[in-house]
Amino acid sequence: MRNHIINRRALIAGGAAVTIGAVMPGIAQAKEAKITNPLILQRADPQILRHDGWFYFTASVPEYDRIVLRRARTVAGLKDAPETVIWRRPASGKMAGYIWAPEIHHFDGAWHFYFAAGNGDDKFHIRTYVLQGRGANPLTTDWSLLGQFETPWDTFTLDSTIFEHSGVRYICWAQREPGIETNSNLYLAPLKTPTTLAAPPARLTVPTLDWEVQGFKVAEGPALLVRNGKLFLTYSASATDARYCMGMLTADADADIMNPASWRKAPVPVFATAEANKVFGPGHNSFVVDEHGRDLLVYHGRDYREIKGDPLFDPNRHARVQPVHYRADGTPDFGVPVKNGAIR
């Protein structure tokens, strides 16, 4: 459409960025089923948010027609948790097109769903919108549409994620910028309100490397991991088939993150197809800390390479998770997508 240091950890508000904190009381000691892959079938662009003792899961559905949410006390429990429809697209008009890549965040005492939607007369007229709910339980609260996320250009816009850093709330997203011949680049800006920016955006990266431009010139699906004095911003690149993969930008935690020069791009993908393990096109990831304090990479992937027709309409991008490991220099080592079955 398109792990951290050796302490207990928790998600910062919004859940897209992972920072050091404390595990949820009373949960790490409980016996539970092991996490098995695929975690949830036919759910692409997965996000898991940890908030107030619950894990929340949302993702794109193959029909691209609604926003869904489920919750459980453990990550493994999400597999069989009931799924609630939070919002359905209208039958016609604005937002009646493809619904992509929802993310749920909690800040300022309210829940916020950021999602991309096309129009009824042009399903690919993709823009980003925000829903807000003020109840304690997002599965049962009343949701209202705040409006369209406002950027400097009225162009293809998707994959917004929210995080806080040094006391500032930021939004990072993918967009096509006029005058740049790519499908999408990554942008960063502080938030003024859930739908407006507090400053002009910084363009963090443009897809130019060979592995970023296979099929389409794409940088999308940003997710932030904060560890060991660094900010690691992962993103996904290329077409949504077996060539789909993850890249990464790195900045020092004390750097001016609105300065694109503060970010260093990895020259090769940090996570890509693992033919031997039969996981193809891994990407559009998020991060979460599980009930045992482990950093988990959350992503989607297919179990096969060959696709008939447009890969966007192949339904079998499954949500998957696996632990994040760290090298001696503190940088994350995502390894390769693990085989189906229980993770260690």
C-alpha positions in Angstrom: 0.0 0.0 0.0 0.6 0.4 -0.3 16.3 -4.9 23.0 16.7 -2.6 24.7 18.9 -2.4 27.7 18.8 -5.1 30.5 16.0 -3.6 32.5 12.2 -4.1 32.6 10.6 -2.0 30.0 7.4 -0.4 29.0 6.0 1.5 26.0 5.8 5.2 26.0 2.5 6.9 25.2 1.3 5.9 21.8 3.2 2.6 21.9 5.0 2.9 18.6 8.3 3.8 20.2 9.6 1.4 22.8 11.4 2.8 25.8 12.7 1.5 29.2 10.2 1.3 32.0 8.6 -1.4 34.2 6.8 -4.6 33.3 3.1 -5.0 34.2 2.7 -6.2 37.7 1.5 -9.7 38.3 1.7 -10.8 34.6 5.3 -11.9 34.0 4.9 -14.7 36.7 1.8 -16.2 35.2 2.0 -19.4 33.2 0.7 -18.9 29.7 0.8 -20.4 26.2 3.9 -19.8 24.1 3.8 -17.3 21.3 3.5 -19.1 18.0 3.8 -17.8 14.4 1.8 -16.8 12.6 0.3 -15.0 15.5 -2.8 -13.9 13.6 -3.7 -15.0 10.1 -4.5 -12.5 7.3 -3.7 -9.4 9.3 -1.1 -7.1 7.6 0.6 -4.0 8.8 0.3 -5.2 12.4 0.6 -3.0 15.5 0.6 -4.2 19.1 0.2 -1.5 21.8 0.8 -2.2 25.5 -1.3 0.0 27.8 -2.6 -0.4 31.4 -2.1 -4.1 31.7 -3.4 -5.0 28.2 -1.9 -5.7 24.8 -4.0 -4.2 21.9 -3.7 -5.5 18.4 -4.8 -3.8 15.2 -3.9 -4.3 11.5 -5.1 -4.1 7.9 -7.8 -6.6 6.9 -7.8 -8.2 3.4 -11.1 -6.5 2.5 -9.6 -3.0 3.3 -13.0 -1.9 4.6 -12.8 -1.6 8.3 -10.7 -1.0 11.5 -10.4 -3.9 13.9 -9.1 -4.2 17.4 -8.5 -7.1 19.9 -6.9 -7.2 23.3 -5.4 -9.8 25.7 -3.4 -9.9 28.9 -0.5 -11.5 27.0 0.9 -11.3 23.5 0.2 -15.0 23.0 -3.4 -14.4 24.0 -4.0 -12.1 21.1 -4.1 -15.1 18.8 -7.5 -16.2 20.0 -8.8 -12.9 21.4 -12.2 -11.8 20.1 -11.9 -9.1 17.4 -14.1 -6.0 17.5 -14.9 -3.7 14.5 -14.1 -0.2 15.7 -15.1 1.6 12.4 -16.4 0.7 9.0 -15.9 2.8 5.8 -19.0 4.6 4.5 -20.8 3.2 1.4 -19.7 6.1 -0.8 -17.9 9.4 -0.8 -14.9 10.4 1.3 -13.1 7.5 3.1 -15.2 4.9 1.2 -12.0 3.5 -0.5 -9.3 1.3 0.8 -8.7 1.4 4.5 -5.0 0.8 5.3 -2.6 0.4 8.2 -4.5 1.6 11.3 -2.5 2.4 14.5 -3.9 3.0 17.9 -2.3 5.4 20.4 -3.3 6.7 23.8 -2.3 10.3 24.7 -3.9 13.4 26.4 -6.4 11.1 28.2 -7.9 9.7 24.9 -7.5 7.0 22.4 -6.5 7.8 18.8 -6.7 5.7 15.7 -4.6 6.9 12.8 -5.5 5.3 9.5 -5.3 5.8 5.8 -8.4 5.9 3.6 -9.2 6.3 -0.1 -12.4 7.8 -1.5 -15.3 6.0 -3.1 -14.6 7.3 -6.6 -10.8 6.8 -6.2 -9.8 4.0 -3.8 -6.2 5.0 -4.1 -6.8 8.7 -3.2 -5.1 7.8 0.1 -5.1 10.3 2.9 -4.7 9.9 6.7 -7.5 10.4 9.2 -7.9 10.3 12.9 -10.6 8.8 15.1 -10.8 9.7 18.8 -12.4 7.8 21.7 -12.4 8.9 25.4 -13.6 5.8 27.2 -11.3 3.6 29.3 -11.8 0.6 27.1 -11.2 1.3 23.3 -13.2 -1.8 22.4 -16.4 -0.3 23.8 -15.9 3.5 23.8 -17.7 5.7 21.3 -15.4 6.9 18.5 -15.7 10.2 16.6 -13.9 11.3 13.5 -11.5 14.2 14.4 -10.7 14.8 10.7 -7.9 14.6 8.2 -4.3 14.7 9.3 -3.0 18.0 7.8 0.3 18.1 6.0 1.8 20.7 3.7 0.7 18.8 0.6 -2.6 17.2 -0.4 -1.0 14.0 -1.7 -0.8 10.3 -1.0 -0.3 10.0 2.8 -0.3 7.0 5.1 1.3 5.0 7.9 1.4 7.6 10.7 3.0 6.6 14.0 3.2 8.6 17.2 6.0 8.8 19.8 7.4 11.0 22.5 11.0 12.0 22.8 12.6 14.5 25.2 9.2 15.7 26.2 7.9 16.4 22.7 5.2 14.4 20.9 6.1 13.6 17.3 4.4 12.1 14.4 6.2 10.2 11.7 4.5 9.2 8.4 4.9 8.3 4.8 3.9 10.7 2.0 4.4 11.5 -1.7 6.0 14.9 -2.0 5.3 17.0 -5.1 8.5 17.2 -7.2 10.0 14.0 -5.9 9.4 11.0 -8.1 8.8 8.4 -5.5 5.8 6.7 -4.1 6.5 7.8 -0.6 9.2 9.2 1.6 9.4 9.5 5.4 8.6 12.7 7.3 8.8 13.8 10.9 7.2 16.7 12.8 6.1 17.6 16.3 2.3 17.4 16.9 0.3 20.5 17.8 -3.1 18.7 17.9 -3.9 15.1 16.9 -4.5 16.3 13.3 -2.1 19.3 13.0 1.6 19.9 13.1 3.5 22.2 15.4 6.3 22.9 12.9 7.1 22.2 9.3 8.0 18.6 8.7 11.5 17.2 8.2 12.1 14.8 5.3 14.1 12.0 6.9 14.6 9.7 3.9 13.9 9.2 0.3 14.0 5.7 -1.3 17.0 5.6 -3.6 18.9 2.4 -2.8 18.4 -0.6 -5.0 16.5 -2.6 -2.4 14.2 0.4 -1.7 12.9 0.7 -5.2 12.0 -2.8 -6.3 8.6 -2.5 -8.1 7.9 0.8 -6.4 10.0 3.5 -4.8 8.8 3.2 -1.2 9.7 4.2 2.3 6.7 3.6 4.5 5.5 2.0 7.8 7.9 3.8 10.2 8.3 2.4 13.8 10.6 3.7 16.5 12.8 1.7 18.9 14.7 3.6 21.6 17.6 1.8 23.2 21.1 2.3 24.4 21.3 6.0 23.8 20.0 5.7 20.2 16.8 6.1 18.2 16.3 3.3 15.7 13.6 4.2 13.1 12.7 1.2 11.0 10.6 1.4 7.8 9.6 -0.8 4.9 10.6 -0.6 1.3 9.8 -1.8 -2.2 6.7 -3.6 -3.5 4.5 -5.7 -1.2 5.6 -9.0 -2.5 8.7 -11.1 -1.6 10.9 -8.0 -2.2 9.3 -6.1 0.6 11.9 -5.6 3.4 12.8 -3.4 6.3 15.4 -0.6 6.4 16.5 1.5 9.4 17.6 5.0 10.3 19.7 5.7 13.4 20.1 8.9 15.4 21.8 9.7 18.7 19.2 10.2 21.5 20.6 13.6 22.3 20.7 14.7 18.6 18.3 17.2 17.0 16.0 14.6 15.4 14.3 17.2 13.2 17.6 17.6 11.4 17.7 15.0 8.7 21.5 15.0 9.0 21.1 13.5 12.4 19.8 10.2 10.9 22.1 7.6 9.3 20.6 5.1 6.9 21.6 1.5 7.0 23.0 0.6 3.5 21.4 -2.8 3.4 18.0 -4.1 4.6 17.9 -5.0 8.3 15.2 -7.6 7.8 14.2 -9.4 4.6 12.8 -12.6 3.0 14.0 -15.8 4.6 13.6 -18.4 1.8 14.9 -21.3 4.1 12.3 -20.4 6.8 9.5 -19.9 4.3 8.7 -16.3 5.3 8.5 -13.9 2.4 8.2 -10.1 2.2 8.5 -9.3 5.9 7.7 -5.7 6.9 5.4 -3.0 8.1 6.5 -3.6 11.6 6.0 -2.2 15.1 7.6 -2.9 18.4 6.3 -4.0 21.8 7.7 -5.2 25.1 6.0 -8.4 26.2 4.9 -9.4 29.7 8.4 -10.9 30.3 10.2 -7.7 29.5 11.4 -8.9 26.1 11.5 -6.6 23.1 9.4 -8.0 20.3 9.4 -7.2 16.6 5.9 -7.3 15.2 5.6 -7.6 11.4 3.7 -9.3 8.6 4.9 -11.9 6.1 3.7 -14.5 3.7 4.4 -18.3 3.8 5.0 -18.4 0.0 6.8 -16.4 -2.7 4.6 -16.8 -5.8 1.5 -14.5 -6.0 -1.2 -14.4 -8.6 -2.1 -10.9 -9.6 -1.5 -7.8 -7.5 0.2 -8.6 -4.2 -2.0 -6.0 -2.5 -5.0 -8.3 -3.0 -3.3 -11.5 -1.9 -4.9 -11.9 1.6 -2.2 -14.0 3.2 0.1 -11.5 4.9 0.0 -12.9 8.4 0.9 -11.0 11.6 4.1 -12.5 13.2 6.4 -11.7 16.2 9.9 -12.6 17.3 12.4 -11.3 19.9 14.8 -8.5 19.1 18.5 -9.1 20.0 21.3 -6.6 20.4 24.9 -6.5 19.2 27.8 -5.6 21.4 27.5 -2.0 20.1 23.9 -1.7 21.3 22.3 -1.8 17.8 19.4 -4.1 17.2 19.9 -7.4 15.4 16.6 -8.5 13.9 18.1 -11.6 12.4 15.9 -13.3 9.9 12.2 -14.1 10.0 11.8 -17.2 12.1 10.0 -20.4 11.0 6.4 -21.0 11.8 5.8 -22.4 15.3 6.6 -21.4 18.9 9.2 -18.7 19.3 12.0 -18.8 22.0 
